[in-house]
């Protein structure tokens, strides 16, 4: 798929992978629209990249999802790509009652919003000559880390949903991508770290984005990146080794 000449809407575009994708599409000459919860971060991005369109939105909120989808389609009817990137990651000790607020936030942000937003754009995309829905899952969709049980479960569900979405849209011009990152050096999971300045660790975003963008250009609709490839291939066979 061409990366130039598109109009792409990216959720969770204020940092990490979302921002990296935004920069790649922006530099390729596409119109880029991003949303995120942090208004200050959006302002910083607008100053650095005056051409990137920003909008504050908490996609875990039903009304805000409906509002931003309507806003994007009305004000930027040329939109032809949705990238469902926003996500949160929490650790849970299942020996104790789970924190329901965090549980609900993780499921809603990582899964419910992705499903809902996808369906809010399918009708609009169906009349486009070329369109795409791109879902960011994780290598952990295939082999979970037990201390992040809900996060891994949501990403497994994203993988499953993306397969079904691709099948249902197979007779349309909408391409459905799943990009599955490995552990990547972003802010993801910073809530559980004592030092909030520490990043996630793992593959540098600069290396990840090169392989991910190439997968998009090559129309690789299911694209596990780097170490996520082995997780996809070996799946649960790696579970015990990963969770020693």
SVG drawing of the C-alpha trace seen along z (x, -y; Angstrom):
<svg xmlns="http://www.w3.org/2000/svg" viewBox="-22 -25 39 51">
<polyline fill="none" stroke="black" stroke-width="0.4" points="0.0,0.0 1.3,-3.5 2.1,-5.5 2.0,-8.9 -1.2,-10.7 -3.4,-9.2 -5.3,-10.8 -4.6,-8.7 -6.3,-8.9 -4.1,-7.5 -5.3,-6.9 -2.8,-7.2 -0.6,-9.3 1.1,-11.4 4.1,-9.1 5.8,-5.8 4.6,-3.8 1.7,-6.0 3.9,-9.1 6.4,-7.2 3.8,-6.1 2.5,-9.7 5.9,-11.0 6.5,-8.4 3.2,-9.2 3.6,-13.0 7.1,-12.9 5.8,-10.8 3.3,-13.5 0.2,-12.1 -2.3,-14.1 -2.0,-13.0 -4.7,-13.3 -3.8,-12.1 -5.7,-12.0 -4.7,-11.3 -5.6,-12.0 -2.7,-14.4 -3.5,-17.9 0.0,-19.3 1.7,-16.6 -0.6,-17.3 0.3,-20.9 4.0,-20.0 3.5,-17.9 1.5,-20.6 4.4,-23.0 7.0,-20.5 4.8,-19.4 2.4,-22.2 0.8,-20.1 -0.3,-17.3 -3.9,-17.8 -4.4,-17.0 -7.5,-16.4 -7.9,-15.6 -9.9,-12.4 -10.2,-9.7 -11.2,-6.7 -12.2,-4.7 -15.2,-6.9 -18.1,-5.9 -19.4,-9.4 -15.9,-10.7 -15.3,-7.8 -18.5,-8.6 -17.8,-12.3 -14.2,-12.1 -15.2,-9.6 -18.0,-12.0 -15.6,-14.9 -12.9,-13.2 -15.3,-12.1 -17.1,-15.4 -14.0,-17.7 -11.6,-15.4 -13.8,-13.3 -10.7,-12.2 -9.7,-10.0 -8.9,-6.6 -6.8,-4.9 -7.7,-4.3 -4.8,-3.1 -6.0,-1.7 -2.9,-2.2 -3.9,-3.5 -3.3,-1.1 -2.6,-0.8 -0.7,2.0 -1.2,2.9 0.2,5.7 -2.2,7.7 -1.7,10.0 -4.5,12.5 -4.1,13.8 -6.1,10.8 -9.3,9.1 -8.6,7.3 -8.6,3.5 -11.8,3.1 -11.1,-0.4 -7.8,0.6 -9.4,3.8 -12.2,1.8 -9.8,-0.8 -7.4,1.8 -10.2,3.8 -12.0,0.7 -8.9,-1.1 -7.2,1.9 -10.2,3.8 -13.6,2.2 -12.5,-1.1 -10.7,0.7 -13.7,2.7 -16.1,-0.2 -13.9,-2.7 -13.4,-0.1 -17.1,0.2 -17.6,-3.6 -15.3,-3.9 -16.1,-0.9 -19.1,-2.5 -17.1,-5.6 -14.1,-3.6 -16.3,-1.2 -16.6,-3.9 -12.9,-4.7 -10.8,-3.4 -8.2,-2.4 -8.6,-2.3 -7.2,-0.4 -7.8,0.4 -4.6,1.0 -4.7,2.7 -1.7,2.7 -1.7,5.9 1.4,7.5 3.7,10.5 2.1,11.2 -1.1,12.0 0.4,15.3 2.4,16.1 1.3,14.1 3.4,12.8 1.4,14.0 2.0,10.9 0.1,8.8 -2.8,11.2 -5.4,8.7 -3.2,6.8 -2.1,10.1 -5.7,11.3 -6.8,8.0 -4.1,8.4 -5.1,12.0 -8.6,10.7 -7.4,8.0 -5.7,10.7 -8.9,12.7 -11.1,9.7 -8.7,8.5 -8.9,11.9 -12.7,11.7 -12.8,8.1 -10.5,9.0 -12.7,11.9 -15.9,9.8 -14.3,7.0 -12.6,9.3 -14.9,8.2 -14.3,4.5 -11.4,2.2 -10.6,2.0 -7.3,3.7 -7.1,4.9 -3.6,5.0 -2.5,6.4 0.9,5.1 2.3,7.1 5.2,5.3 7.7,7.1 8.8,5.5 9.5,2.0 11.2,-0.9 8.1,-3.1 6.3,-4.6 3.8,-1.7 3.3,-0.4 4.9,-3.4 2.1,-3.4 3.6,-0.4 7.2,-1.7 8.4,-3.6 10.6,-5.8 8.2,-7.3 11.0,-8.5 12.1,-4.9 10.9,-3.5 9.6,-0.1 12.9,1.3 13.2,3.6 13.5,2.9 14.2,-0.8 11.2,-2.5 13.5,-3.7 14.2,-0.1 10.7,1.1 9.2,-1.6 11.4,-0.7 10.2,2.9 6.6,2.0 6.4,-0.6 8.0,1.9 5.3,4.5 2.6,1.9 4.2,1.0 4.4,4.8 0.7,5.3 1.7,7.8 -1.6,7.9 -0.4,9.8 2.9,8.5 4.7,9.7 7.8,7.6 11.2,8.9 11.0,11.1 7.2,11.2 7.7,13.5 8.9,16.3 6.1,15.7 3.6,16.0 5.3,19.2 5.8,21.0 3.0,19.4 2.1,21.1 5.2,23.4 7.2,20.4 4.9,19.7 6.9,21.6 10.2,20.2 8.9,16.7 7.3,17.0 10.0,18.7"/>
</svg>
